[in-house]
Amino acid sequence: MKHKLVLPLLLTCTLVLGGCGNNNSQGENSNNENDSNSLAGTAVEVDFSQTDEDMFTNRDLSTEYKYNPVSIQLNGSSASCDSDTDSVKIEGSTITISDEGTYIFSGSLDNGMIIVNTEDTDKPQLVFDGITITSASSAPLYILEADKVFVTLTEGSTNTLSNGGAFTAIDENNIDGAIYSKQDLTFNGNGSLSIESPAGHGIVAKDDLVFTSGTYTITSSAHGIDANDSLRVKDASLTIAAGKDGAHVENTDDAEKGFIYISSGTFDIDAEGDGLSAGAYVQIEGGTFDILAGGGYENGTKSSSDNWGNFGGGMGMPGGGMGGPGGGRRGGVSSDSTSTGTSGVSNSMDSTTSSDESTSMKGIKAANSMLINAGTFTIDSADDSLHSNISVYINGGTYTIASGDDGIHGEEELVITNGTIEITNSYEGLEALDITFAGGSISIQSTDDGINAAGGTDASGTEGGRDAMFGGGMGGMGGGMSANSDGSITITGGNIFMYAQGDGLDANGYIEITGGKTIVTGPTQGDTAILDYDTTATIDGGTFIGVGSTMMAQIFSDGTQGTMAVQASANGGTQIRITDTAGNEVVSYTPETAFQCVIISTPEIVKGDSYTIYVGSQSGTFESQ
């Protein structure tokens, strides 16, 4: 790729107007995460064509009472049944259901249990019509054997199941939730259910767990929901306060299981760990999500380059960076640009499980891939807000994200085709090996890179990255290509705005822009750049406006449309304008932050033509590249 020479200084300007360099700096090592579940990140093909018809049966959706219901009255320390049936056994405050049928419960038990132990082909229905059950040392609802159990909440009823603060074994099973089910379990109805578990999980489901209607409040010291095979939700409302994950779904024996499918519903989750965590994949078709994970972004800790100000002068200036006498690319100062993950736990190897004491605190996490087609998301997380160990696909939805680490992270691929995304706080806004932005709108605030296409995983990306480059640009003393340059950023449409304190677009590989509108604003000092790439950066469509630092500046290596790149220091609020030879305005932009370098490319700028660029009251005429 060719190097762009420094353009002549304008003698009439009090500002320095010159060319931004085309130095091929290496992207810094990124901080991807590799959560260490037993099957985490296993590349199993995901069928994202699944629909509600595949996920929910007609009976899951029905709140009708089938068969001839049996009424069971709870009376404090005892219970009574209105039918003389062998399917209901009452021993003190323990009720055991042993046959398929419909059972309506009402009243309260001070220290009791409902146990379901039927044939493995039975599908009993439990109807809760205003019940309160406390079990001092076990699960108020224990489903031992059945094919599938349906729990239906009657219209307008208020129901409560709570554990008293301890779990004592009653058989060979490790009962550790206020609701403990070894079989498929479905909740529906038009009432409410509160689940309280001060000593364990809220709901434990060893098979599939389904919610199709109703309002649920879960308070637990461990996971709010702990499921093995799947969590499936449609039209239900869940409020969860959990000492660990809000919902944790994982099957350590089968990588195709352990998934989350959400069709619709309302989710209000406050979790010390992850908000929603799947050992397999996550598929979300809609819903409203308010997730606080790990106390929020303020609990995430990370570090960046702390040596700003120890570099020399600007481009072409004495004592300075590239092109200045005595100046290397970095002025001989190295930096530490690695993240330390969350809650003070180093993520040099793994931000989630770098030590036995570490806790994953992500908003929504999938060990396999994640697909979101719609929904409204408000996520405040100490770690990544959306995270997949493989790929993330976003086709719509509205997102307000605050993250102590990455706003959206995919280990392999991140594809955004639509949606409105506002990342108000992040270490890096978007991170994946390959990133494609094809539509929608995104706003990013980041303390490091805005968009980072990182080759490799934590602590394994490039050999030394920018921190190892003293002396020259690509091919110069100390320069050269990254050993791992296979990342990519592709922008084909949509609108991107970012304020990045690190690099704007950073690819350990290549950048390709063919459409959309991309605006990058960044800091005016340090080892940062508007564009930072290892191999090529091309623009063949769309509008790109970038303002930021000159120290590590690169411009596009090629493209069918022209680019204007000048060195121009100005304060925030200074208008930038470009006009053609006839005086027609081609583009204008007023950054809110100070800047030293301007890079602009639009389809209206023709390669080789002359244009006048105005930075406040100063101006100069240059040939586009």
C-alpha positions in Angstrom: 0.0 0.0 0.0 1.3 3.5 -0.7 2.1 6.1 1.9 0.5 9.5 1.8 3.0 12.3 2.1 2.6 15.2 4.5 0.8 18.0 2.6 2.4 21.5 2.6 1.8 23.7 5.6 -0.5 26.7 5.0 1.5 29.8 5.6 -1.7 31.8 6.2 -3.0 29.5 8.9 -2.5 29.7 12.6 -3.5 26.0 12.6 -1.2 23.3 11.1 -2.9 21.9 8.0 -1.0 19.0 6.6 -1.6 15.4 5.6 -2.6 12.7 8.0 -0.1 9.9 7.7 -0.9 6.5 6.2 1.1 4.5 8.6 0.1 0.8 8.9 0.1 0.5 12.7 -0.6 -2.8 14.2 -3.8 -3.2 16.2 -3.3 -3.7 19.9 -4.0 -7.0 21.5 -7.7 -7.1 22.4 -9.3 -8.6 25.4 -11.7 -11.2 24.2 -13.3 -13.5 26.8 -13.4 -17.3 26.9 -15.9 -18.3 29.5 -14.9 -21.8 30.6 -18.0 -23.9 30.8 -17.5 -27.5 30.1 -19.0 -27.2 26.7 -18.7 -23.4 26.3 -18.2 -22.3 22.8 -18.5 -25.7 21.3 -19.3 -25.1 17.6 -22.7 -26.8 17.3 -24.9 -25.8 14.4 -27.8 -23.7 15.6 -31.2 -23.8 13.9 -32.3 -20.2 14.2 -35.3 -20.8 12.0 -37.2 -22.2 15.0 -40.4 -20.5 15.8 -43.0 -20.4 18.5 -44.7 -23.4 17.0 -41.5 -25.4 17.5 -40.9 -24.1 21.0 -44.4 -24.2 22.6 -47.2 -26.8 22.5 -50.9 -26.0 22.5 -51.1 -27.1 26.1 -48.2 -24.9 27.1 -50.3 -22.0 25.9 -53.7 -23.1 27.3 -54.8 -22.0 30.8 -57.9 -24.1 30.8 -58.5 -26.7 33.5 -58.7 -30.1 31.9 -60.4 -33.3 33.2 -62.4 -33.2 36.4 -60.4 -31.1 38.8 -59.6 -32.3 42.4 -59.6 -29.5 45.0 -57.1 -29.5 47.7 -57.4 -27.0 50.6 -54.3 -26.0 52.5 -55.0 -25.4 56.2 -51.8 -24.1 57.8 -50.2 -27.2 59.2 -52.4 -29.7 57.3 -54.4 -30.1 54.1 -57.6 -31.7 52.9 -59.0 -33.1 49.6 -62.6 -32.9 48.4 -62.3 -36.2 46.5 -61.8 -39.7 47.7 -59.0 -40.5 45.3 -55.8 -42.6 45.5 -54.0 -39.9 43.4 -53.7 -37.6 46.4 -51.8 -38.6 49.5 -51.7 -36.2 52.5 -49.3 -36.8 55.3 -49.3 -33.9 57.7 -48.3 -30.9 55.6 -46.9 -32.9 52.7 -49.2 -33.5 49.7 -48.1 -36.1 47.1 -49.7 -36.3 43.6 -49.3 -39.8 42.1 -51.5 -39.7 39.0 -52.3 -37.6 36.0 -55.1 -35.1 36.5 -56.0 -31.5 37.4 -55.4 -30.4 41.0 -56.6 -27.1 42.3 -54.8 -25.8 45.4 -55.9 -22.9 47.7 -55.0 -21.7 51.2 -51.6 -21.8 53.0 -49.1 -24.2 54.5 -46.8 -23.0 57.2 -44.2 -25.7 56.6 -45.1 -28.1 53.9 -44.5 -29.4 50.4 -46.3 -30.4 47.2 -44.6 -33.5 45.7 -45.4 -34.7 42.2 -44.5 -38.4 41.7 -46.5 -39.9 38.9 -45.8 -42.3 36.0 -43.2 -41.0 33.6 -45.9 -40.7 30.9 -48.3 -38.5 32.9 -48.8 -34.8 32.5 -50.6 -33.5 35.6 -51.8 -30.0 35.9 -51.4 -28.0 39.2 -53.7 -25.0 39.5 -52.7 -22.4 42.1 -55.7 -20.4 43.3 -54.2 -18.1 46.0 -51.7 -20.3 47.8 -48.9 -19.6 50.2 -46.5 -22.4 51.0 -43.3 -22.2 53.1 -40.9 -25.1 53.5 -38.4 -24.6 56.2 -35.8 -26.9 54.8 -36.8 -28.1 51.3 -38.7 -27.1 48.2 -42.4 -26.1 48.6 -42.9 -27.7 45.1 -40.9 -30.8 44.3 -41.5 -32.6 40.9 -39.9 -36.0 41.1 -41.4 -38.0 38.4 -43.8 -37.2 35.4 -43.5 -36.6 31.7 -44.4 -33.0 32.1 -46.1 -30.8 34.7 -48.2 -27.7 34.1 -48.6 -25.1 36.8 -51.5 -22.7 36.1 -52.2 -19.5 38.0 -55.9 -18.6 38.2 -57.1 -15.3 37.0 -56.0 -12.5 39.5 -54.6 -14.9 42.1 -51.6 -14.1 44.2 -49.4 -17.1 45.1 -46.2 -17.5 47.1 -43.7 -20.4 47.4 -40.8 -19.9 49.8 -37.9 -21.8 51.3 -37.1 -21.1 54.9 -33.3 -20.6 54.5 -31.9 -24.2 54.5 -32.1 -27.3 52.3 -31.9 -30.7 54.0 -31.8 -33.8 51.9 -35.0 -35.9 51.8 -33.8 -38.4 49.2 -30.9 -39.0 46.8 -31.6 -35.7 44.9 -29.8 -32.5 45.8 -32.8 -30.3 46.2 -31.5 -26.7 46.2 -34.3 -24.6 44.9 -37.7 -23.3 46.1 -39.1 -25.1 43.1 -37.2 -28.2 42.1 -38.2 -30.2 39.0 -36.5 -33.2 37.5 -39.0 -33.2 34.6 -40.3 -30.7 32.0 -42.2 -27.9 33.7 -44.5 -25.2 32.2 -46.0 -22.2 34.0 -49.0 -20.3 32.6 -52.1 -18.5 33.7 -53.2 -15.0 34.5 -52.2 -14.7 38.2 -48.9 -14.0 39.9 -46.4 -16.2 41.7 -43.6 -15.1 44.1 -40.7 -17.5 44.7 -38.3 -16.9 47.6 -35.2 -18.8 48.1 -32.7 -17.3 50.6 -30.5 -20.3 50.6 -30.4 -21.5 47.0 -31.9 -21.2 43.5 -35.3 -19.9 42.8 -36.4 -22.5 40.3 -34.4 -25.6 39.4 -35.5 -27.4 36.2 -33.5 -30.5 35.1 -35.3 -30.6 31.7 -37.2 -27.9 29.8 -38.7 -24.9 31.6 -41.5 -22.9 29.9 -43.3 -19.7 30.8 -46.2 -18.7 28.5 -48.2 -16.3 30.6 -48.4 -15.0 34.2 -46.4 -12.7 36.4 -43.4 -14.1 38.4 -41.2 -12.6 41.0 -38.1 -14.6 42.0 -35.7 -13.7 44.8 -32.8 -16.1 45.4 -29.3 -16.2 46.9 -28.1 -18.3 43.9 -29.5 -18.4 40.4 -33.0 -17.1 40.0 -33.6 -19.8 37.4 -31.3 -22.8 37.0 -32.3 -25.0 34.1 -30.6 -27.8 32.2 -32.1 -28.3 28.8 -33.9 -25.0 27.9 -35.7 -21.9 29.1 -38.6 -20.8 26.8 -40.6 -17.7 27.4 -43.7 -16.2 25.7 -46.0 -13.5 27.1 -44.9 -13.8 30.7 -43.5 -11.2 33.1 -40.4 -12.2 35.2 -38.8 -10.0 37.9 -35.7 -11.7 39.2 -33.3 -10.6 42.0 -30.5 -13.2 42.2 -27.2 -13.6 44.1 -25.8 -15.4 41.0 -27.2 -15.4 37.5 -30.7 -14.2 36.8 -31.3 -17.2 34.6 -28.6 -19.9 34.1 -29.3 -22.6 31.5 -26.7 -25.2 30.8 -26.4 -28.9 29.9 -22.9 -30.1 30.5 -23.6 -33.4 28.7 -25.2 -32.2 25.5 -24.0 -29.0 23.6 -27.2 -28.8 21.7 -29.2 -28.3 24.9 -28.9 -25.5 27.4 -30.5 -22.8 25.2 -32.7 -19.8 25.8 -35.6 -19.0 23.5 -37.6 -15.9 24.2 -40.6 -15.0 22.0 -42.0 -12.1 24.0 -42.5 -11.0 27.6 -41.1 -8.6 30.2 -37.9 -9.2 32.1 -36.6 -7.1 35.1 -33.4 -8.7 36.3 -31.0 -7.7 39.0 -28.2 -10.3 39.2 -24.9 -10.4 40.9 -23.7 -12.6 38.0 -25.0 -12.7 34.4 -28.5 -11.5 33.6 -29.3 -14.3 31.2 -26.7 -17.1 30.6 -27.0 -20.0 28.1 -24.5 -22.8 27.8 -25.7 -23.2 24.2 -27.4 -20.5 22.2 -29.7 -17.6 22.8 -32.6 -16.7 20.4 -34.7 -13.6 21.2 -37.7 -12.7 19.0 -39.0 -9.8 21.1 -39.7 -8.7 24.6 -38.8 -5.9 27.0 -35.6 -6.4 29.0 -34.2 -4.3 32.0 -31.0 -6.0 33.2 -28.6 -5.0 35.9 -25.6 -7.4 36.0 -22.8 -7.3 38.6 -23.9 -4.0 39.9 -23.6 -2.2 36.6 -20.8 -0.8 34.4 -19.3 1.2 37.3 -18.2 -2.1 38.8 -16.1 -3.0 35.7 -12.4 -2.2 35.9 -9.9 -1.9 33.1 -6.8 0.0 32.2 -5.6 1.6 29.0 -2.5 3.5 27.9 -1.5 5.7 30.8 1.6 7.3 29.2 -0.2 10.0 27.2 1.7 13.3 27.2 5.2 11.6 27.2 5.2 11.6 23.4 7.0 14.3 21.4 5.4 16.8 19.1 2.9 16.3 16.3 3.4 15.2 12.8 6.1 17.3 11.1 6.9 19.1 14.3 10.3 19.1 15.9 10.9 16.4 18.5 7.7 14.7 17.5 6.2 11.6 16.2 6.2 10.3 12.6 8.2 12.6 10.3 9.6 14.8 13.1 13.3 14.9 13.7 14.3 12.5 16.4 10.7 11.1 16.6 9.8 7.5 16.4 6.3 6.3 16.1 5.8 6.1 19.8 8.5 8.5 21.1 10.1 5.4 22.8 7.3 5.0 25.3 5.4 1.7 25.7 1.9 1.3 27.2 -0.2 -1.3 28.8 -3.5 -1.4 26.9 -5.0 -4.6 28.4 -8.3 -4.8 30.2 -8.5 -6.1 33.7 -12.0 -7.4 33.3 -14.5 -6.8 36.1 -14.5 -6.4 39.9 -10.7 -6.1 39.9 -10.2 -9.6 38.4 -7.5 -9.7 35.7 -8.8 -10.9 32.3 -5.4 -11.2 30.7 -6.4 -14.8 30.1 -10.1 -15.0 30.8 -12.2 -12.2 32.2 -14.9 -14.6 33.5 -12.9 -17.4 34.9 -9.4 -16.2 35.4 -9.5 -17.3 39.0 -11.7 -19.6 41.0 -13.2 -16.5 42.7 -14.1 -14.7 39.5 -17.7 -14.2 38.5 -19.1 -13.6 35.1 -21.2 -10.4 35.1 -22.6 -10.1 31.6 -26.0 -8.9 30.6 -26.9 -11.6 28.1 -24.4 -14.4 27.5 -24.4 -17.4 25.1 -21.6 -20.0 25.0 -22.8 -20.7 21.4 -24.2 -18.1 19.1 -26.8 -15.4 19.8 -29.6 -14.1 17.6 -31.8 -11.1 18.4 -34.5 -10.1 16.0 -36.5 -7.6 18.0 -37.0 -6.3 21.6 -36.3 -3.4 23.8 -33.2 -3.8 25.9 -31.8 -1.7 28.8 -28.6 -3.4 30.0 -26.2 -2.1 32.6 -23.5 -4.7 33.2 -20.1 -4.9 34.9 -18.8 -7.1 32.0 -20.0 -7.3 28.4 -23.6 -6.4 27.9 -24.2 -8.8 25.0 -21.7 -11.7 24.7 -21.3 -14.8 22.6 -18.3 -17.2 22.6 -19.0 -17.7 18.9 -21.2 -15.2 17.0 -23.8 -12.5 17.6 -26.5 -11.6 15.1 -28.7 -8.5 15.6 -31.5 -7.9 13.1 -33.6 -5.4 15.0 -34.5 -4.0 18.4 -33.8 -1.0 20.5 -30.8 -1.1 22.9 -29.5 1.1 25.7 -26.3 -0.3 26.9 -23.8 0.6 29.6 -20.9 -1.9 30.0 -17.8 -2.1 32.2 -16.2 -4.0 29.3 -17.5 -4.5 25.7 -20.9 -3.3 24.7 -21.4 -6.2 22.3 -18.9 -9.0 22.0 -18.7 -12.0 19.7 -15.6 -14.2 19.8 -15.8 -15.0 16.0 -18.5 -12.8 14.3 -20.7 -9.9 15.0 -23.3 -9.0 12.4 -25.8 -6.0 12.8 -28.4 -5.6 10.1 -30.9 -3.4 11.8 -31.9 -1.9 15.1 -31.2 1.2 17.2 -28.2 0.8 19.6 -27.0 3.3 22.1 -23.9 2.3 24.0 -23.5 5.0 26.7 -20.5 3.5 28.5 -18.0 0.8 27.4 -14.4 -0.2 27.4 -14.8 -1.2 23.7 -18.1 -0.6 22.0 -18.1 -3.6 19.6 -15.6 -6.4 19.5 -15.4 -9.6 17.4 -13.0 -11.2 15.0 -15.2 -10.2 12.0 -17.6 -7.3 12.4 -20.3 -6.5 9.8 -22.5 -3.4 10.1 -25.2 -3.5 7.4 -28.0 -1.3 8.7 -29.6 0.4 11.7 -28.2 3.1 13.9 -25.5 2.9 16.6 -24.0 5.4 19.0 -20.9 4.4 20.9 -19.1 5.9 23.9 -15.9 4.0 24.7 -12.8 4.4 26.9 -10.8 2.3 24.4 -11.6 1.3 20.8 -15.0 2.1 19.4 -15.1 -0.9 17.1 -12.4 -3.6 17.4 -11.9 -6.5 15.0 -9.5 -8.5 17.1 -7.6 -11.5 15.8 -7.3 -14.3 18.4 -8.5 -14.5 22.0 -7.3 -12.8 25.1 -3.6 -12.4 25.4 -3.1 -14.1 22.1 -3.8 -11.6 19.3 -0.9 -9.8 17.7 2.7 -10.2 18.6 3.4 -7.0 20.5 0.8 -5.0 18.6 1.4 -1.2 18.5 3.3 -1.3 21.8 6.2 -3.1 20.1 6.5 -0.7 17.2 9.3 1.8 17.8 10.8 3.6 14.9 9.1 3.1 11.6 5.8 2.6 9.8 5.1 -0.6 7.9 8.3 -1.9 6.4 10.4 0.6 8.5 12.6 0.0 11.4 10.7 -1.9 14.1 7.6 -2.1 11.8 6.1 -4.9 9.9 2.8 -6.7 9.8 1.0 -8.3 12.7 1.5 -12.1 13.0 -2.3 -12.4 13.3 -4.1 -10.1 10.8 -7.3 -12.0 10.1 -9.8 -9.6 11.7 -12.2 -7.5 9.6 -14.6 -4.6 9.9 -17.1 -4.3 7.0 -19.6 -1.4 6.8 -22.2 -1.7 4.1 -25.0 0.6 5.4 -26.6 2.2 8.4 -25.4 5.0 10.7 -22.5 4.8 13.1 -21.4 7.5 15.5 -18.7 7.0 18.1 -16.7 8.9 20.6 -13.7 6.6 21.3 -10.9 7.4 23.6 -8.9 4.7 21.9 -9.0 3.9 18.2 -12.1 4.5 16.3 -12.1 1.6 13.8 -9.4 -0.9 14.8 -8.9 -4.0 12.7 -6.3 -6.7 13.2 -6.7 -7.2 9.5 -8.7 -5.1 7.1 -11.4 -2.4 7.0 -13.9 -2.2 4.1 -16.6 0.5 3.8 -19.1 0.4 0.9 -22.1 2.3 2.3 -23.7 4.0 5.3 -22.5 6.9 7.3 -19.7 6.6 9.8 -18.6 9.3 12.2 -15.6 8.8 14.4 -14.4 11.3 17.1 -11.6 10.6 19.4 -8.9 11.9 21.7 -6.1 14.3 20.5 -3.2 12.6 22.2 -1.7 9.2 22.8 -1.3 6.0 20.8 -4.7 6.3 19.1 -6.0 6.7 15.6 -9.2 7.3 13.8 -8.4 4.3 11.6 -6.1 1.5 12.8 -5.6 -1.6 10.6 -3.0 -4.2 9.7 -3.5 -4.8 6.0 -5.9 -2.6 4.0 -8.6 0.0 4.5 -10.8 0.7 1.5 -13.8 2.9 0.9 -16.0 2.4 -2.1 -19.2 4.0 -1.0 -20.8 5.7 2.0 -19.7 8.7 4.0 -16.8 8.6 6.5 -15.9 11.5 8.8 -13.2 11.1 11.3 -11.5 13.5 13.7 -8.9 12.6 16.3 -5.2 12.2 17.0 -2.3 12.5 14.6 0.2 10.4 16.6 -0.7 7.0 15.0 -2.8 8.4 12.1 -3.7 6.2 9.1 -5.9 6.9 6.2 -7.6 4.7 3.7 -5.2 2.6 1.6 -7.5 2.6 -1.4 -11.0 3.1 -2.7 -13.0 4.3 -5.7 -13.9 7.6 -4.0 -11.6 10.4 -2.9 -10.4 11.1 0.6 -9.4 14.4 2.2 -7.0 14.0 5.1 -5.3 16.9 6.8 -3.6 17.7 10.0 -5.6 20.4 11.7 -5.7 21.2 15.4 -8.9 22.8 16.7 -11.2 22.9 19.7 -14.5 21.3 19.9 -17.3 23.2 18.3 -15.1 24.2 15.3 -16.9 23.6 12.0 -15.2 21.6 9.3 -16.4 22.2 5.7 -15.3 21.0 2.3 -16.2 22.8 -0.9 -15.4 22.0 -4.6 -13.8 24.3 -7.0 -17.1 26.0 -7.8 -17.7 26.8 -4.1 -20.4 24.2 -3.6 -20.4 22.6 -0.2 -19.6 18.9 -0.3 -19.8 18.1 3.4 -19.8 19.8 6.7 -19.4 18.6 10.3 -18.9 20.2 13.7 -17.2 17.9 16.3 -18.0 18.4 19.9 -14.4 17.5 20.9 -11.0 18.9 20.1 -9.0 17.3 17.3 -5.7 17.3 15.5 -6.5 15.3 12.3 -9.4 15.2 9.9 -10.2 12.3 7.5 -13.3 12.7 5.2 -14.5 10.6 2.3 -17.8 10.8 0.5 -19.0 9.7 -2.9 -19.0 13.4 -3.9 -15.2 13.6 -3.4 -13.5 12.6 -6.7 -10.0 11.2 -6.6 -7.5 13.7 -8.0 -9.9 16.7 -7.9 -9.1 19.8 -5.8 -11.2 20.8 -2.8 -11.0 23.5 -0.2 -11.2 22.4 3.4 -12.2 24.9 6.1 -11.4 24.4 9.8 -13.1 27.3 11.5 -11.7 30.5 9.9 -8.7 28.7 8.4 -8.7 27.1 5.0 -6.5 25.3 2.5 -6.9 23.8 -1.0 -5.7 20.2 -1.6 -6.0 17.4 -4.1 -8.0 14.5 -2.9 -6.3 11.1 -2.6 
